Amino acid sequence: MADWREYSKRLTSRSARRGAVIFSFWALLLILVSTVAMTYIVPGQTHQSAYGDDWNDLGAFRGDISRMGVETTALVSSPLLLSEIDHPEEAIFIVSGVERDTISLPRFTGDERVIEFSEGEGYTTSEILAIEAFVERGGTVLLMDDFGYSSNLAEQFGLEFSGHRLYDEGSYAVELGADYVWINTGSAFNFTTNSGSLASIHPCLRDLDNDGVIDILDPEPLDPTISAFVTEADAGLCAHRYSSIDGWDFSEGYHLLTNAPSAFEKATSYNPVENRYVIGRSTLDSYLDTNDDGNLTVGFESLGIEGDEQGPFAVYVRYCQDRLCIDADSGRVHFVADGSILINSLYDPASVGQFAVGGGSTVAISMPDTDNRKWALDIIAEALLVHPNSTKASSNAIVIFDESRHQQPTLFGDTYNLLYYLLIYFTNDWMAMLLLFLTLFIILEAVLIRKEDPEDWRHVFRIIYYGFGDARRYEYYQRPEKIRQVLLSRVRNLNTLSREEFDALPAVELQRMVEDPVLVNFIFEDRRYKPDELVGIIKRIKEWGRTDTGAEA
């Protein structure tokens, strides 16, 4: 029975209760974090990763860039880090398919709405503004998406995704099926109907004297009689445009193959006033599956049937920070309504050999020749060749692949990305920093309020009672042992005794020093006191030992 009482006493002790509260707190925190993580982590097949070698990854594209001596890196946290780039005019940010939403917080809008409680999908407003600022500083963005979460980013530049599948009966890869649509651009550098060809803005196409050698390698770019012998090593970032047998490829069009593309809204795709130019369109025989039934629906207004929208539609749109992208260090954004245009099977068909046929299986198939690789490397060269006398990228050049919105192959990879994202988000977004500061401030205040006084605190020489209304707030003064310690400390100090001398006093001598029978009983009796009794004792302690001079003082 004694053991059970001792065990029960331990369970109900203050330390046991404190341990139970701490354990409950960490258990609840673990459950909360796990719930958020499992909500954030969406099971699915990984694809469109710049570090994968499957048919639907971008490993071949990234490998080409690395072999050209350009640094490549992955962004696994947040585009907010783009503001940390020192030379944005020599940086490219590549987004290939945004597969999931992200975590966001309310923000101050700066307009009549004051606070916006819900963010758009994919990227937060702070991230979108960071990407826009990156472009304004001369950076290049390649955004490839179809039905993903990047629509808000496109809308920041005045462009809208349609959100529906594009079919083109007049131009599709017959050997692969209707899902694979050809996008042909006759002149990718004729931005407007009256601008003419602007191929001279591209360092791999500029040949002012028409001597067959690009100006960046020509010792006399304005003299056609003086040329130069060029090798593939000399071509640098323009090597994809040069052949030792055929020489330079000055073609300005692309034959691009897309996989289940979407399209942009007609009303927003082309606007030269806002520096948005349509580069690639579908044919007149294309249609947008607006009712998402997979079939062409012909509409009859008289019968109330809404049909699918007829083409052509913009599939590739180019945005220039400066008009017509004439300046070499002008910011650019390339919008493509297909997130898989640079996957390995379309970028470099000869190196893959296998192709998806549905159901998770693949089959060997002969892929048609495409210009996807030439188009992508043209974008790389145009963005990174900012010096007029070299085909090599400088040490500042960097290509950044956004992996933060892609499904990771392991649970720990996704968890790491989530934690890294939260770290960057709460240290770069000012609204998040404000909420973090307020949260930490409230927690600190709660800790200070709940902090208990040490049991052996004997340095309180004066008691202030705040009344019954504040009794629970000042529980320190409701403890008889604390009040007793204050009284004994006061007796010792008034009699100028050391602790050792005071502890050695006999009980009779202590009673003589106190004299007040009520306080003497309070010192020697160990019992429960009612609040009104403690109030009376505190008042007697405050008056005890006072002289008229001390009271006046």
Long-range contacts (C-beta under 8 A, 24 or more apart in sequence): 36-103, 37-414, 37-415, 37-418, 40-100, 40-103, 40-414, 40-418, 41-411, 41-414, 41-415, 41-418, 42-99, 42-100, 42-407, 44-99, 44-407, 45-360, 45-407, 46-406, 46-407, 46-408, 46-409, 47-97, 47-343, 47-406, 47-407, 48-96, 48-97, 48-99, 48-339, 48-340, 48-343, 48-406, 49-403, 49-406, 50-74, 50-94, 50-96, 50-401, 50-403, 51-401, 51-403, 53-344, 54-344, 55-343, 55-344, 55-345, 55-352, 55-354, 55-355, 55-356, 55-362, 56-340, 56-343, 56-344, 56-345, 56-356, 57-343, 57-344, 58-96, 58-342, 58-343, 58-344, 58-347, 58-401, 59-344, 60-344, 60-347, 60-348, 60-351, 60-352, 61-342, 61-344, 61-347, 61-373, 61-376, 62-399, 62-401, 64-373, 64-377, 65-380, 65-399, 68-236, 68-237, 68-239, 68-380, 68-393, 69-392, 69-393, 70-237, 70-380, 70-384, 70-393, 70-397, 70-398, 70-399, 71-397, 71-398, 71-399, 72-398, 72-399, 72-400, 72-401, 73-398, 73-399, 73-400, 73-401, 74-400, 74-401, 74-402, 74-403, 75-400, 75-401, 75-402, 75-403, 75-404, 76-403, 76-404, 76-416, 76-417, 76-420, 76-421, 77-404, 77-417, 77-420, 77-421, 77-423, 77-424, 77-425, 78-102, 78-127, 78-404, 78-421, 78-424, 78-425, 78-428, 79-123, 79-127, 79-130, 79-131, 79-134, 79-402, 79-404, 80-126, 80-127, 80-130, 80-424, 80-425, 80-428, 80-429, 81-424, 81-428, 82-130, 82-131, 82-133, 82-134, 82-139, 82-400, 83-130, 83-133, 83-134, 83-428, 85-134, 85-139, 85-398, 86-396, 87-396, 88-134, 88-137, 88-138, 88-139, 88-331, 89-137, 89-138, 89-139, 89-329, 89-386, 90-383, 90-384, 90-386, 90-393, 90-394, 90-396, 90-397, 90-398, 91-134, 91-139, 91-140, 91-383, 91-397, 91-398, 91-399, 91-400, 92-139, 92-140, 92-141, 92-142, 92-379, 92-380, 92-383, 92-384, 92-398, 92-399, 92-400, 93-131, 93-134, 93-139, 93-140, 93-141, 93-142, 93-400, 93-402, 94-141, 94-142, 94-144, 94-399, 94-400, 94-401, 94-402, 95-141, 95-142, 95-143, 95-144, 95-145, 95-150, 95-153, 95-402, 95-405, 96-144, 96-145, 96-339, 96-340, 96-342, 96-401, 96-402, 97-144, 97-145, 97-146, 97-148, 97-339, 97-340, 97-405, 97-406, 98-122, 98-123, 98-145, 98-148, 98-149, 98-150, 98-339, 98-405, 99-148, 99-149, 99-405, 99-406, 99-407, 100-149, 100-405, 100-407, 101-149, 102-127, 102-404, 102-405, 102-421, 103-418, 103-421, 103-422, 103-425, 105-429, 105-431, 105-432, 105-435, 106-431, 107-429, 107-431, 108-431, 120-151, 120-152, 121-149, 121-151, 121-152, 122-148, 122-149, 122-150, 122-151, 122-152, 122-153, 122-405, 123-149, 123-150, 123-152, 123-153, 124-425, 124-429, 126-425, 126-428, 126-429, 126-431, 126-432, 128-152, 128-153, 128-156, 129-156, 130-428, 131-156, 132-156, 132-157, 134-331, 135-319, 135-321, 135-331, 135-332, 135-333, 136-321, 136-331, 137-331, 138-321, 138-329, 138-330, 138-331, 139-331, 140-331, 140-332, 140-333, 140-334, 140-379, 140-382, 140-383, 141-332, 141-333, 141-334, 142-333, 142-334, 142-336, 142-376, 142-379, 143-333, 143-334, 143-335, 143-336, 144-336, 144-338, 144-339, 144-340, 144-341, 144-342, 145-336, 145-337, 145-338, 145-339, 146-260, 146-261, 146-262, 146-337, 146-338, 146-339, 147-262, 148-339, 148-405, 149-405, 154-264, 154-335, 157-276, 157-319, 157-333, 157-335, 158-268, 158-271, 158-274, 158-276, 158-319, 159-264, 159-265, 159-268, 159-269, 159-276, 159-317, 159-319, 159-335, 160-264, 160-265, 160-267, 160-268, 161-262, 161-263, 161-264, 161-265, 161-337, 162-262, 162-263, 162-264, 162-265, 162-288, 162-313, 162-337, 163-262, 164-262, 164-263, 164-288, 164-289, 164-290, 164-292, 165-260, 165-261, 165-262, 165-288, 165-289, 165-292, 165-294, 166-261, 166-262, 166-263, 166-282, 166-286, 166-287, 166-288, 166-289, 166-311, 166-313, 166-315, 166-337, 167-286, 167-287, 167-289, 167-296, 168-282, 168-283, 168-285, 168-286, 168-311, 169-285, 169-286, 169-287, 169-296, 170-283, 170-284, 170-285, 170-286, 171-282, 171-283, 171-285, 171-286, 173-257, 173-368, 175-365, 175-366, 175-368, 176-355, 176-365, 176-367, 176-368, 179-259, 179-260, 180-257, 180-258, 180-259, 180-260, 181-257, 181-258, 181-261, 181-282, 181-286, 182-255, 182-256, 182-257, 182-258, 183-254, 183-256, 183-257, 183-258, 183-261, 183-280, 183-281, 183-282, 183-315, 183-316, 184-253, 184-254, 184-255, 184-256, 184-280, 185-253, 185-254, 185-256, 185-279, 185-280, 185-316, 186-252, 186-253, 187-252, 187-253, 188-252, 188-253, 188-254, 188-279, 188-280, 188-375, 189-252, 190-252, 191-272, 191-277, 191-279, 191-318, 191-320, 191-324, 191-325, 192-272, 192-277, 192-324, 195-324, 197-252, 198-324, 198-325, 198-326, 199-250, 199-252, 201-324, 201-325, 201-326, 201-328, 201-382, 202-378, 202-381, 202-382, 203-238, 203-328, 203-381, 203-382, 203-385, 203-388, 203-391, 204-237, 204-238, 204-241, 204-378, 204-381, 204-382, 204-385, 205-241, 205-250, 205-252, 207-248, 207-250, 212-247, 212-248, 213-248, 214-238, 214-248, 215-388, 216-385, 216-388, 216-389, 216-390, 216-391, 217-391, 234-391, 235-391, 236-390, 236-391, 236-392, 236-393, 237-377, 237-380, 237-381, 237-384, 237-385, 237-391, 237-392, 237-393, 238-381, 238-385, 238-391, 240-373, 240-374, 240-377, 240-378, 241-374, 241-378, 249-374, 253-371, 254-280, 254-371, 254-374, 254-375, 255-369, 255-370, 255-371, 256-280, 256-316, 256-341, 256-370, 256-371, 256-372, 256-375, 257-341, 257-346, 257-368, 257-370, 257-372, 258-315, 258-336, 258-338, 258-340, 258-341, 258-346, 259-338, 259-340, 259-341, 259-343, 259-346, 260-338, 260-340, 261-315, 261-337, 261-338, 261-341, 262-337, 262-338, 263-288, 263-313, 263-314, 263-315, 263-337, 264-313, 264-314, 264-315, 264-317, 264-335, 264-337, 266-313, 266-314, 269-313, 269-314, 269-317, 270-314, 270-317, 275-319, 275-320, 275-321, 275-322, 275-323, 275-324, 276-317, 276-318, 276-319, 277-317, 277-318, 277-319, 277-320, 277-324, 278-314, 278-316, 278-317, 279-316, 279-317, 279-318, 280-314, 280-315, 280-316, 281-311, 281-312, 281-313, 281-314, 281-315, 282-311, 282-312, 282-313, 282-315, 283-311, 283-312, 284-310, 284-311, 284-312, 285-311, 286-310, 286-311, 286-312, 286-313, 287-311, 288-313, 328-385, 328-386, 328-388, 329-386, 332-382, 332-383, 334-379, 341-372, 342-372, 342-376, 346-370, 346-372, 347-372, 347-373, 347-376, 348-373, 453-482, 457-482, 457-485, 458-485, 458-486, 458-489, 459-489, 460-485, 460-486, 460-489, 461-486, 461-489, 461-490, 461-493, 462-542, 463-538, 463-541, 463-542, 465-535, 465-538, 468-531, 471-531, 477-534, 477-538, 478-531, 478-534, 480-522, 480-528, 480-529, 480-534, 483-522, 483-534, 483-537, 483-538, 483-541, 484-522, 484-523, 486-541, 487-519, 487-522, 487-523, 487-541, 487-544, 488-523, 490-541, 490-544, 490-545, 491-545, 494-545, 514-544, 516-540, 516-544, 519-544
